[in-house]
Amino acid sequence: MGDVNFLQKAIAIVQQATEADNAKNYAEAHKLYIQSLEWFTTALKYEKSERSKATIKAKTLEYLQRAEQLKEYLEKTKNKKPIAVGGSKSNTANGANGASNKKVEDDEDMDPEDKKRNDSLSSAIVTTKPNVKWDDVAGLYQAKEYLKEAVIFPIKFPQMFTGNRKPWKGILLYGPPGTGKSYLAKAVATEISSTFFSIAPSDIVTKWLGDSERLVKQLFEMAREKKNSVIFVDEVDSLCSSRNDQESESARRIKTEFLIQMNGVGNDSDGILVLAATNIPWGLDMAIRRRFEKRIYIGLPEPQARAKMFQIHIGNTPNTLTPGDYKKLAEATEGYSGSDIQSLCKDAIMQPVRAVQNATHFKYIRAPCRDDPDVMREYVTPCSPGDKDAQEMTWMDIDPEKLKEPEITFSDCLKSIRVIKPSVSSKDLDKYVEYTRDFGQDGV
């Protein structure tokens, strides 16, 4: 890059600007942003590389926009009329509206960027319950008990959590993909009456320098205001991986802010549970790992849980499966995750559709009416060419109202098992077992 000193000077000043911005010292931040822009402009003048020029131009535009926002905010607050302090009649008459007036004043006083971030984080609050009950989660009995202990009991029976008995502040759910970690979080969101924040990396990471860590700080501030909050961070490893010399300054700052907010000096985390999920727990920074007091291994489902998953995913789709069939299917799917079984059931449910699509012969049968089971009516269903009532035709020749699709059979499910393979290898499982032995506990 041309004269690196100009660029280094610009970067040093803009870092001071973002620190002042974070501290809400907006006048100083604005002045420093303007100074950094002068140095960026000079660096651009001497830069030879077109690619580097494009990068510097983009950064210059970002900081110019922030400087203009701060200028607008400072002018607005400067011109604002001072609020009289005293007990005028009108003030006392409006005392009942004090809280709402204060909120309006707080919104007016809030930095526009802070308000924008608050609004974006508000969209992460789960307002509509996912409608996933504890019983909908097959197996994982120990994990469910830990979550009830950490989330449900402190809210329902606060008198039990006094003295040295405190609820867990951080719980990490880890294990192979598709084992139900996010599904457990949905059950927590359904069962609790308090505020549930569902955070994805895209809600936190932005292109603006210093903005991501401010979002992390405001997230925890909002959770503290609402009390009894749960912050669920999915794929937490993408935000809090191990620190190293090659990572960007922005990534390092995000991790530092998470560490401070979860268990830092001067930060009260009472009433907040940080629930996180990851497929690669060994990739987490060790300081982040320590913040999660409970590290629960969500492994592959046991046979009993797999049998229940088949029942849940087949549901009320017409089938001839018996409890014994579900048990046999569970035994035949050793090594399958919950997600694998869901995919397998989707494929099995499609088998009757394929039977209709590929059939060359159909026959007429009498069966209960779809609308009124007490009434019998005539339908057409696929059959083998050797059936005595078989008539040669294709699905194109059939009246849609008269088609009677075949029921799902045990044989259909076995066909799907031969097609849908497990997504987790034994080598992958060995890594989770080793991590659990060193740092975790079994949640099955």
Secondary structure, 3 states (H helix, E strand, C coil): CCCHHHHHHHHHHHHHHHHHHHCCCHHHHHHHHHHHHHHHHHHHHHCCCHHHHHHHHHHHHHHHHHHHHHHHHHHHHHCCCCCCCCCCHHHHHCHHHHHHHHHHHHHHHCCHHHHHHHHHHHCCECCCCCCCCHHHCCCCHHHHHHHHHHHHHHHHCHHHCCCCCCCCCEEEEECCCCCCHHHHHHHHHHHCCCCEEEECHHHHCCCCCCHHHHHHHHHHHHHHHHCCEEEEECCHHHCCECCCCCCCHHHHHHHHHHHHHHHCCCCCCCCEEEEEEECCHHHECHHHHHHCCEEEECCCCCHHHHHHHHHHHHCCCCECCCHHHHHHHHHHCCCCCHHHHHHHHHHHHCHHHHHHHHCCEEEEEEEECCCCCCCEEEEEEEECCCCCCCEECCHHHCCHHHECCCCECHHHHHHHHHHCCCCCCHHHHHHHHHHHHHHCEECC
